[in-house]
Amino acid sequence: MITKRIIPCLDVKDGLTVKGVQFENLVVAGDAIELGRRYAEEGADELCFLDITATNEKRKTLAALVKRIAANINIPFTVGGGIKSVDDISVLLDSGADKITINSAAVRNPELVTQASKEFGEQCIVIAIDAREVAGEWYVHTHGGKQKTDIKLFEWAKEAQERGAGEILFTSMNNDGTKNGFTLEATRQLTEALTIPVIASGGAGAKSHFKDVFEQANADAGLAASIFHFNEIGIKELKDYLKAENIHVRG
């Protein structure tokens, strides 16, 4: 039986964790390193650190932050934000990241996915897709959700897989920060269309939302932010609930 993963996501700006609603109105949630350490101790399976302003501000994710994370965290972690080249990826992996996630640069230059997969292995490459449903169609957005493209979610996810992505991190912009639950139908379509793991993101607000996305959409992992940052749901509490619901989780 495949083990489902729980992944706290830390959106980082200037070293602090921030959280908003539908990618807007950011509020500070705490120090990124301290929160990451706490989640590791509480039983998180992995962590995801996203430098959310790196692409817009046209700067690279700081390798120094990654080194600090690696020195303080004892579970796998993924880093993203402002990655534009194979060299950028190399620096972050050398600094201690287990995986890297690419969004805007992969959309702009899909060949980067192919190159990165060949250079570092599929297991290191997570393609993040921020998508919004508009008139029944899911469109990919870049630059922290600020720029809509004409690229369709499912077509891009398939291409990313074909180019060597090891995982897809799908964030529903419609649901992000609403706490109304994950986008089940779109997530289900992704898991049925792909053979690589799909991480569901955007909308978690209750323990039952994780149960739903695992059972009804067959997501491989559930990623959330504010419910963990603001102590609305504890990771152990969530895992105990999922075990009671016969969903296979670690710890």
C-alpha positions in Angstrom: 0.0 0.0 0.0 1.4 3.4 -0.9 2.0 5.7 2.0 0.4 9.1 1.8 2.6 12.1 2.7 1.8 15.2 4.7 3.9 18.2 3.6 3.8 21.6 5.3 4.6 24.4 2.9 6.5 27.5 4.0 6.2 30.4 1.7 9.2 32.5 2.5 9.7 36.2 2.0 12.9 37.8 3.5 13.4 34.8 5.7 9.9 34.8 7.2 7.0 32.5 6.5 4.0 34.3 5.0 0.5 33.2 4.0 -2.3 34.8 2.0 -5.6 34.0 0.4 -5.5 33.2 -3.4 -1.9 34.4 -3.5 -2.8 37.9 -2.1 -2.9 39.8 1.2 0.2 38.1 2.8 0.6 38.0 6.6 3.6 36.9 8.5 3.3 33.4 10.1 6.8 33.1 11.7 10.4 32.3 11.2 10.9 29.8 8.4 13.6 27.8 10.1 11.8 27.6 13.5 8.6 26.5 11.8 10.4 23.9 9.7 12.1 22.5 12.7 8.8 22.2 14.6 7.1 20.4 11.8 9.9 17.9 11.5 9.7 17.2 15.2 5.9 16.8 14.9 6.1 14.2 12.2 5.9 15.9 8.8 7.1 13.7 6.0 8.7 16.4 4.0 8.9 20.2 3.9 8.5 22.6 1.0 10.2 26.0 1.1 9.1 28.5 -1.6 10.7 31.8 -2.0 7.6 33.4 -3.3 9.0 36.7 -4.5 12.2 35.4 -6.1 10.8 35.2 -9.6 9.0 38.5 -9.5 12.0 40.3 -8.0 14.3 38.6 -10.5 16.7 37.2 -8.0 17.8 33.6 -7.1 16.7 31.7 -4.0 19.4 32.3 -1.5 21.7 29.3 -1.1 22.5 30.5 2.4 18.9 30.0 3.5 19.0 26.4 2.1 22.2 25.7 4.1 20.5 27.0 7.3 17.5 24.7 6.6 19.7 21.7 6.0 21.6 22.4 9.2 18.3 22.5 11.2 16.0 20.0 9.5 16.3 16.2 9.5 13.6 15.3 7.0 13.6 15.8 3.2 12.9 19.2 1.9 12.1 20.9 -1.4 13.1 24.4 -2.3 11.8 26.6 -5.1 11.7 30.2 -6.2 13.6 32.1 -8.9 15.3 28.9 -10.3 16.2 29.6 -14.0 19.0 27.3 -14.9 20.7 24.0 -14.3 23.4 25.9 -12.4 20.8 27.3 -10.1 19.6 23.8 -9.3 23.1 22.6 -8.7 23.8 25.3 -6.2 20.6 24.5 -4.2 21.1 20.7 -4.2 24.8 21.2 -3.2 23.6 23.5 -0.4 21.5 20.7 1.0 18.1 20.6 -0.7 16.7 17.2 -1.4 14.5 18.3 -4.3 13.9 21.5 -6.2 10.7 22.8 -7.6 10.4 24.9 -10.7 7.3 26.8 -12.0 7.8 29.9 -14.1 11.1 29.0 -15.6 9.8 25.6 -16.7 6.8 27.1 -18.4 9.0 29.6 -20.1 11.7 27.1 -21.1 10.4 23.5 -21.0 13.7 22.2 -22.1 15.0 23.1 -18.6 12.9 20.2 -17.2 14.6 17.8 -19.6 18.1 19.1 -18.8 17.5 19.1 -15.1 16.1 15.6 -15.1 19.1 14.2 -17.1 21.6 16.1 -14.9 20.3 15.4 -11.5 17.7 12.6 -11.8 13.9 12.6 -11.9 13.7 12.2 -8.2 15.0 15.7 -7.6 12.7 17.6 -10.0 9.3 18.7 -8.9 7.3 20.8 -11.3 5.0 23.2 -9.5 1.9 24.2 -11.4 -0.3 27.1 -10.2 -3.5 26.9 -12.0 -6.9 28.7 -12.0 -10.1 27.5 -13.4 -11.7 30.0 -15.8 -14.9 29.2 -17.5 -14.4 25.5 -17.0 -10.8 25.4 -18.2 -7.7 25.2 -15.9 -5.0 27.6 -17.0 -1.4 27.7 -15.8 -0.2 30.9 -14.1 3.3 32.0 -13.5 5.2 34.6 -11.5 3.6 33.8 -8.2 0.2 33.4 -9.8 0.3 36.9 -11.2 0.6 36.1 -14.9 -2.0 33.9 -16.7 -0.8 31.9 -19.6 -2.8 30.1 -22.4 -1.3 26.8 -21.3 -3.8 24.2 -20.1 -3.1 22.4 -16.8 -3.4 18.9 -17.9 -1.5 19.3 -21.2 1.4 20.9 -19.3 1.4 18.3 -16.6 1.7 15.5 -19.2 4.5 17.3 -21.0 6.4 17.9 -17.7 6.1 14.2 -17.0 7.4 13.3 -20.5 10.3 15.6 -20.0 11.4 13.9 -16.8 9.6 15.5 -13.9 9.6 13.3 -10.9 6.5 14.9 -9.2 3.8 17.4 -9.9 2.9 19.9 -7.2 -0.6 21.2 -8.2 -1.9 24.3 -6.5 -5.5 25.3 -7.1 -5.5 29.1 -7.1 -9.2 29.1 -6.8 -9.0 27.2 -3.5 -5.7 28.6 -2.1 -6.2 29.9 1.4 -10.0 29.4 1.4 -9.9 26.4 3.7 -12.9 25.0 1.7 -11.0 21.8 0.7 -8.7 20.7 -2.1 -9.8 20.7 -5.7 -10.8 17.1 -6.0 -11.9 16.8 -9.6 -8.9 18.4 -11.2 -6.6 16.5 -8.8 -8.3 13.3 -9.7 -7.9 14.0 -13.4 -4.2 14.6 -12.9 -3.6 11.4 -10.9 -5.4 9.4 -13.5 -3.5 10.9 -16.4 0.0 10.7 -14.9 2.2 8.0 -13.6 4.3 10.2 -11.4 3.2 11.4 -7.9 0.8 14.3 -7.6 1.0 16.6 -4.6 -2.3 18.4 -3.9 -2.2 22.0 -2.7 -4.6 24.8 -2.1 -7.7 24.8 0.2 -6.9 22.5 3.1 -8.9 23.6 6.1 -10.0 20.4 7.9 -8.6 17.0 8.6 -11.4 15.5 6.4 -10.1 17.5 3.4 -6.9 15.3 3.4 -9.0 12.2 3.6 -11.1 13.4 0.7 -8.1 14.2 -1.6 -6.4 10.9 -0.8 -9.5 8.7 -1.2 -11.4 10.6 -3.9 -8.6 12.1 -5.9 -5.8 9.6 -5.1 -3.3 12.3 -4.4 0.1 11.0 -3.3 0.6 13.9 -0.8 -1.3 16.7 0.7 0.4 20.0 1.1 -0.9 22.8 3.4 0.3 26.0 5.0 -1.9 28.1 7.2 -3.6 25.3 9.1 -0.2 24.2 10.3 1.4 27.7 10.8 -1.5 29.0 13.0 -1.9 25.7 15.0 -5.3 25.0 13.6 -4.5 21.3 13.0 -1.4 19.5 14.4 0.5 17.1 12.2 0.2 14.3 14.7 -3.5 15.0 15.2 -4.0 14.9 11.4 -2.0 11.6 11.0 -3.9 9.9 13.9 -7.2 10.9 12.2 -6.1 9.5 8.8 -4.9 6.3 10.4 -8.3 5.9 12.1 -9.8 6.4 8.6 -7.7 3.6 7.3 -5.4 5.8 5.2 -1.8 4.6 5.3 0.5 7.3 6.6 3.9 7.2 8.3 4.5 7.7 12.0 
